[in-house]
Amino acid sequence: MEKYIEKLKNKGLKLTPRRQAIIKLFFECKNHMTPEEVFEKLKKKFIRCGVPGIYRNLESLAECEILARIYSFDRKRHYGLCSALHNEHHHHITCVKCGKVDKIKNCVLKDIKKINGYKVVSHFFQINGICAKCSKKTAQ
């Protein structure tokens, strides 16, 4: 939990009670959630808590690389806790059954500077699959 708080501070953002609660929620649940799910879990704890504020905080935490934006089949915005320790280049693999999110270190696109005449400034890559734990459950 401390490494996430340190990442937040390193990016120049304040550790507000709401941000701390969001980080703790993701740290404890170990799976991805929509902003609406985060809102439902936190609305009792914070009297003045609205969905727009949750969206803003989730986006801030994603920009700090504490959370990862997860693109899902339901076309809703999802977020998951990013396990990368530092600002290392990485991507994510998401379990489509349980929602677990893991990082992928090796990126074949990392050193590409140009594609078809385009100067590459950034890229996004996500793999969806079934984690080992869910695969075992399915096999039983």
Secondary structure, DSSP 4 states (H G I P E B T S, - for coil): -HHHHHHHHHTT----HHHHHHHHHHHHH-S-B-HHHHHHHHTTT-TT--HHHHHHHHHHHHHTTSEEEEE-TT-SEEEEE---SSS---EEEEETTT--EEEE---TTTT--EETTEEP-----EEEE--HHHHHHHH-
